[in-house]
Structure formats: C-alpha cells, structure tokens
Amino acid sequence: MPPKVTVLIPFYNCPYVDRAIESALQQTYPNVEIIVIDDGSTEHTTLIQPYSKHVRCLRKPNGGTASALNMGIRHAGGKFIAWLSSDDLYYADKLESQVAFMEEHKAEASFTDFDLIDEAGQLTKESAAARFSSKLDFFRHLLWGNPINGCTVAITKDLLVKLGLFDEMLPFTHDFDMWYRVLLSGTDFHFMDKSTVQYRKHDRSGSVRHLEQMEREIAFTKARYEPQVIARIIELQ
C-alpha cells in the first residue's frame, strides 16, 4: 500500500465546500484520509452532512484557518499532509502525481502549478504559479510576497510537527510564515510543474474581504524573516 495522504479541508461558512469535498473524494490515489474541520460555521453546514460516512468531520469554536489546520494535523494519520480551501478544487490526479513526484525526489515538501476559476467554476487562467530559475531566485521572491499557493502543497507530517505547526496568531499569512520556516530550516521545497488545483477567485474570499488586514499581516511576516532571508541570499550569490 502506498503511503497515506491526509487531506485537510478547513471550513467556515463556505457555500462551495461540497464541491471541494467531492474533488478530494474523486482522487485516483488509493490511500487518502479526508478530514473536514468546521471552524465554528453558522452557515452551509448541511453541505457537509451527505459526506459524513466518507470523510472525518471535526468541529471547533471559530479560531481561524491556522487553528483549524493545526487541529487537523494533530488528528492526521497520513505520512503526507495536503490541504484544500473549501472554495477550491483538486484535479483528480493531484495526489497520485504529487506523491509519486515526492517519492522520486525524496522530498519532504513540494508545491505545484495551478489554474484559476471564477465563481461559477469556469476556467479563467491556466498555469498561474510563479516560476523560479534557481534557489536564489526563490529566496528573492520571498522578499516581495507569498509565491506559493497553499492548496498545491504537500508536506510530511513529521516536518510540520518539527517546525511547530501553523502560527495561530496569523489569520491570513500562516501559510506564508510556514514557507519561510520550511526554507530557512534547510529543507528543499520542490516544484512540480503540473497544475493540480483550481483556485477560485470570488468576492467572498478572505483575500478580497480583508484586504487591508491581509496586507498589514504580509508586511509583518516579511519583516519577521527578512534578515534571515537576506543572509541566505548573500550565501547563495
């Protein structure tokens, strides 16, 4: 049996969550555990109920995506952890192709290309991921912003536990903060040049509704790690 992958789906009042769950259930990979973490939702909870026999459902008081992910990680039984925002979709071969890639490269962490869709699920852009010509280029991008779509990431549970899980004080940049910690730990973050996710852009998304707070948090997160990133850039030049 191939290594188990745990897919975490944090959920808070999202009308697309059933479609996210469906895309996780339709994976071609044979050893998948799906955990939906309801972060204190007051709307759309009935969308989860039809899947109760096929996915594990956890519920907690509202505390933000980072706390929901951490709860899921603590309950996860997989060697690899992947997560899916409740408004996004996996392509059916996402886990199969990414696990094969990670096993081949002996990778502890990887991310992939992704496509963009609109509210209705219509494809609006293919191959939206940033590209890096070298590790030096990757570190330079970290000085400007978050270059990785979190839903494309797969990472070992052991590495997440070693790094201390997500920072629950960061409602919007907990993933960005984690990528810094992964890279600054000396772990290679491998890129698989294949679209595995459909990322939905819509007016209800947190990046639209909380833009100002998100921008402040991005600036804070960049400042927190900037000296270490600059030191690595100097080393790599």
LOLUMPA-844532 format. One record per residue (C-alpha): x, y, z; residue number from 1; residue in one letter. Coordinates in steps of 0.25 Angstrom, whole numbers, plus 2048, in hexadecimal, padded with zeros to 3 digits. Example, Ala and Ser with C-alpha at 12.3 -4.5 7.8 and 13.67 -1.06 7.14 Angstrom:
<atoms>
+-----+-----+-----+-----+------+
:  xx :  yy :  zz : seq : type :
+-----+-----+-----+-----+------+
: 831 : 7EE : 81F :   1 :    A :
: 837 : 7FC : 81D :   2 :    S :
+-----+-----+-----+-----+------+
</atoms>
This chain:
<atoms>
+-----+-----+-----+-----+------+
:  xx :  yy :  zz : seq : type :
+-----+-----+-----+-----+------+
: 800 : 800 : 800 :   1 :    M :
: 806 : 80E : 7FC :   2 :    P :
: 807 : 818 : 808 :   3 :    P :
: 7FB : 81E : 80D :   4 :    K :
: 7F8 : 82D : 80A :   5 :    V :
: 7EF : 835 : 813 :   6 :    T :
: 7E7 : 840 : 80C :   7 :    V :
: 7E2 : 84B : 816 :   8 :    L :
: 7D7 : 854 : 812 :   9 :    I :
: 7D4 : 85F : 81B :  10 :    P :
: 7C6 : 864 : 81A :  11 :    F :
: 7C0 : 871 : 81F :  12 :    Y :
: 7B2 : 875 : 819 :  13 :    N :
: 7B6 : 872 : 80B :  14 :    C :
: 7AC : 86F : 800 :  15 :    P :
: 7B6 : 867 : 7F8 :  16 :    Y :
: 7BA : 85D : 802 :  17 :    V :
: 7B3 : 851 : 7FC :  18 :    D :
: 7BA : 853 : 7EF :  19 :    R :
: 7C7 : 853 : 7F6 :  20 :    A :
: 7C4 : 846 : 7FD :  21 :    I :
: 7BF : 840 : 7F0 :  22 :    E :
: 7CD : 843 : 7EA :  23 :    S :
: 7D4 : 83D : 7F5 :  24 :    A :
: 7CB : 830 : 7F5 :  25 :    L :
: 7CE : 82F : 7E6 :  26 :    Q :
: 7DD : 82D : 7E7 :  27 :    Q :
: 7E3 : 822 : 7DF :  28 :    T :
: 7ED : 820 : 7EB :  29 :    Y :
: 7E9 : 813 : 7F3 :  30 :    P :
: 7ED : 817 : 801 :  31 :    N :
: 7E6 : 824 : 805 :  32 :    V :
: 7E1 : 829 : 812 :  33 :    E :
: 7D8 : 835 : 811 :  34 :    I :
: 7D5 : 83E : 81E :  35 :    I :
: 7CC : 84A : 81D :  36 :    V :
: 7CE : 853 : 828 :  37 :    I :
: 7C1 : 85C : 82B :  38 :    D :
: 7C7 : 869 : 831 :  39 :    D :
: 7BA : 86D : 838 :  40 :    G :
: 7B2 : 86F : 82C :  41 :    S :
: 7A4 : 874 : 82D :  42 :    T :
: 7A0 : 873 : 81E :  43 :    E :
: 7A1 : 868 : 814 :  44 :    H :
: 7A4 : 85D : 81E :  45 :    T :
: 799 : 854 : 817 :  46 :    T :
: 7A2 : 853 : 80B :  47 :    L :
: 7AC : 84A : 813 :  48 :    I :
: 7A1 : 840 : 818 :  49 :    Q :
: 7A0 : 837 : 80C :  50 :    P :
: 7AF : 834 : 80D :  51 :    Y :
: 7AF : 830 : 81C :  52 :    S :
: 7B1 : 821 : 818 :  53 :    K :
: 7BD : 824 : 80F :  54 :    H :
: 7C5 : 82F : 816 :  55 :    V :
: 7C8 : 832 : 824 :  56 :    R :
: 7C1 : 83F : 82A :  57 :    C :
: 7C7 : 847 : 835 :  58 :    L :
: 7C1 : 853 : 83B :  59 :    R :
: 7C7 : 85E : 844 :  60 :    K :
: 7C4 : 86C : 848 :  61 :    P :
: 7C7 : 877 : 83E :  62 :    N :
: 7D6 : 87A : 83F :  63 :    G :
: 7DB : 87C : 831 :  64 :    G :
: 7E1 : 873 : 826 :  65 :    T :
: 7EE : 871 : 82D :  66 :    A :
: 7E7 : 86B : 839 :  67 :    S :
: 7DF : 862 : 830 :  68 :    A :
: 7EB : 85D : 828 :  69 :    L :
: 7F2 : 85A : 835 :  70 :    N :
: 7E6 : 852 : 83B :  71 :    M :
: 7E6 : 84A : 82E :  72 :    G :
: 7F5 : 848 : 82E :  73 :    I :
: 7F4 : 842 : 83D :  74 :    R :
: 7E9 : 838 : 838 :  75 :    H :
: 7F0 : 835 : 82B :  76 :    A :
: 7F5 : 827 : 829 :  77 :    G :
: 7FC : 829 : 81C :  78 :    G :
: 80B : 82A : 818 :  79 :    K :
: 808 : 836 : 80F :  80 :    F :
: 7FE : 841 : 813 :  81 :    I :
: 7F7 : 849 : 808 :  82 :    A :
: 7EC : 854 : 80A :  83 :    W :
: 7E1 : 859 : 801 :  84 :    L :
: 7DA : 866 : 803 :  85 :    S :
: 7CB : 864 : 804 :  86 :    S :
: 7C9 : 86C : 7F7 :  87 :    D :
: 7D4 : 866 : 7EF :  88 :    D :
: 7D5 : 859 : 7E7 :  89 :    L :
: 7DF : 84D : 7E5 :  90 :    Y :
: 7E1 : 847 : 7D8 :  91 :    Y :
: 7DE : 838 : 7D9 :  92 :    A :
: 7ED : 834 : 7D7 :  93 :    D :
: 7F3 : 83F : 7E1 :  94 :    K :
: 7F7 : 835 : 7EC :  95 :    L :
: 7FB : 82A : 7E3 :  96 :    E :
: 804 : 832 : 7DB :  97 :    S :
: 80A : 83B : 7E6 :  98 :    Q :
: 80D : 82F : 7F0 :  99 :    V :
: 814 : 828 : 7E4 : 100 :    A :
: 81C : 834 : 7E2 : 101 :    F :
: 81F : 836 : 7F1 : 102 :    M :
: 823 : 827 : 7F2 : 103 :    E :
: 82C : 828 : 7E6 : 104 :    E :
: 833 : 835 : 7EB : 105 :    H :
: 833 : 830 : 7F9 : 106 :    K :
: 82C : 83E : 7FC : 107 :    A :
: 827 : 842 : 80A : 108 :    E :
: 81F : 84E : 804 : 109 :    A :
: 81A : 851 : 7F6 : 110 :    S :
: 811 : 85B : 7EE : 111 :    F :
: 80B : 85B : 7E0 : 112 :    T :
: 805 : 863 : 7D5 : 113 :    D :
: 7F6 : 867 : 7D6 : 114 :    F :
: 7EB : 86D : 7CE : 115 :    D :
: 7E1 : 878 : 7D1 : 116 :    L :
: 7D2 : 876 : 7D0 : 117 :    I :
: 7C7 : 880 : 7D3 : 118 :    D :
: 7BA : 87F : 7DC : 119 :    E :
: 7B3 : 876 : 7D2 : 120 :    A :
: 7BF : 86D : 7D1 : 121 :    G :
: 7C3 : 872 : 7C3 : 122 :    Q :
: 7D2 : 871 : 7C0 : 123 :    L :
: 7D7 : 87F : 7BE : 124 :    T :
: 7E6 : 87D : 7BE : 125 :    K :
: 7EF : 871 : 7BD : 126 :    E :
: 7FD : 86F : 7C3 : 127 :    S :
: 7FD : 87B : 7CD : 128 :    A :
: 808 : 877 : 7D6 : 129 :    A :
: 815 : 87F : 7D7 : 130 :    A :
: 821 : 879 : 7D1 : 131 :    R :
: 82F : 879 : 7D7 : 132 :    F :
: 83C : 878 : 7CF : 133 :    S :
: 844 : 874 : 7DC : 134 :    S :
: 844 : 873 : 7EB : 135 :    K :
: 84A : 881 : 7EB : 136 :    L :
: 83E : 886 : 7E3 : 137 :    D :
: 835 : 87F : 7EC : 138 :    F :
: 83A : 886 : 7F8 : 139 :    F :
: 83A : 893 : 7F1 : 140 :    R :
: 82B : 891 : 7EF : 141 :    H :
: 829 : 88F : 7FE : 142 :    L :
: 82D : 89D : 800 : 143 :    L :
: 821 : 8A2 : 7F8 : 144 :    W :
: 816 : 899 : 7FC : 145 :    G :
: 810 : 88B : 7FD : 146 :    N :
: 814 : 884 : 7F0 : 147 :    P :
: 80D : 876 : 7F3 : 148 :    I :
: 7FE : 872 : 7F2 : 149 :    N :
: 7FC : 86B : 7FF : 150 :    G :
: 7F2 : 861 : 7F9 : 151 :    C :
: 7FC : 85C : 7F0 : 152 :    T :
: 806 : 858 : 7FB : 153 :    V :
: 808 : 84A : 800 : 154 :    A :
: 811 : 849 : 80C : 155 :    I :
: 815 : 83E : 816 : 156 :    T :
: 80E : 83E : 823 : 157 :    K :
: 81C : 83C : 82A : 158 :    D :
: 821 : 849 : 824 : 159 :    L :
: 815 : 851 : 829 : 160 :    L :
: 816 : 84B : 837 : 161 :    V :
: 825 : 84E : 837 : 162 :    K :
: 822 : 85D : 832 : 163 :    L :
: 817 : 85F : 83D : 164 :    G :
: 80B : 85F : 834 : 165 :    L :
: 804 : 86C : 830 : 166 :    F :
: 805 : 879 : 837 : 167 :    D :
: 7F6 : 87B : 83C : 168 :    E :
: 7F9 : 88A : 83E : 169 :    M :
: 7F9 : 88C : 82F : 170 :    L :
: 7EB : 88B : 829 : 171 :    P :
: 7EF : 88D : 81B : 172 :    F :
: 7FE : 88B : 81A : 173 :    T :
: 800 : 87E : 822 : 174 :    H :
: 804 : 877 : 815 : 175 :    D :
: 80E : 881 : 811 : 176 :    F :
: 814 : 881 : 81E : 177 :    D :
: 815 : 871 : 81D : 178 :    M :
: 81C : 872 : 80F : 179 :    W :
: 827 : 87B : 816 : 180 :    Y :
: 829 : 871 : 821 : 181 :    R :
: 82A : 865 : 817 : 182 :    V :
: 834 : 86C : 80E : 183 :    L :
: 83C : 872 : 81A : 184 :    L :
: 83D : 864 : 820 : 185 :    S :
: 845 : 860 : 814 : 186 :    G :
: 83A : 857 : 80E : 187 :    T :
: 839 : 857 : 7FF : 188 :    D :
: 82B : 85C : 7FB : 189 :    F :
: 82A : 854 : 7ED : 190 :    H :
: 821 : 85A : 7E2 : 191 :    F :
: 819 : 850 : 7D9 : 192 :    M :
: 816 : 857 : 7CC : 193 :    D :
: 807 : 852 : 7CB : 194 :    K :
: 7FA : 858 : 7CE : 195 :    S :
: 7F4 : 851 : 7DA : 196 :    T :
: 7EA : 85B : 7DF : 197 :    V :
: 7DF : 864 : 7DA : 198 :    Q :
: 7E0 : 871 : 7E3 : 199 :    Y :
: 7D2 : 878 : 7E3 : 200 :    R :
: 7D3 : 887 : 7E3 : 201 :    K :
: 7C6 : 88E : 7E8 : 202 :    H :
: 7C1 : 899 : 7F0 : 203 :    D :
: 7BE : 891 : 7FD : 204 :    R :
: 7CD : 88D : 7FE : 205 :    S :
: 7D5 : 891 : 80A : 206 :    G :
: 7DF : 898 : 801 : 207 :    S :
: 7D4 : 8A1 : 7FC : 208 :    V :
: 7CC : 8A4 : 808 : 209 :    R :
: 7D8 : 8A6 : 812 : 210 :    H :
: 7E2 : 8AC : 808 : 211 :    L :
: 7E7 : 8B7 : 811 : 212 :    E :
: 7E9 : 8AE : 81D : 213 :    Q :
: 7F0 : 8A4 : 814 : 214 :    M :
: 7FA : 8AE : 80E : 215 :    E :
: 7FE : 8B2 : 81C : 216 :    R :
: 800 : 8A4 : 820 : 217 :    E :
: 808 : 8A1 : 814 : 218 :    I :
: 811 : 8AD : 817 : 219 :    A :
: 813 : 8A8 : 825 : 220 :    F :
: 816 : 89A : 821 : 221 :    T :
: 820 : 89E : 817 : 222 :    K :
: 827 : 8A7 : 821 : 223 :    A :
: 828 : 89C : 82B : 224 :    R :
: 830 : 893 : 822 : 225 :    Y :
: 837 : 89E : 819 : 226 :    E :
: 845 : 89D : 820 : 227 :    P :
: 846 : 88E : 81F : 228 :    Q :
: 841 : 88E : 810 : 229 :    V :
: 84B : 899 : 80C : 230 :    I :
: 856 : 891 : 813 : 231 :    A :
: 852 : 885 : 80B : 232 :    R :
: 852 : 88D : 7FE : 233 :    I :
: 860 : 892 : 801 : 234 :    I :
: 865 : 884 : 803 : 235 :    E :
: 85F : 87F : 7F6 : 236 :    L :
: 864 : 88A : 7EE : 237 :    Q :
+-----+-----+-----+-----+------+
</atoms>
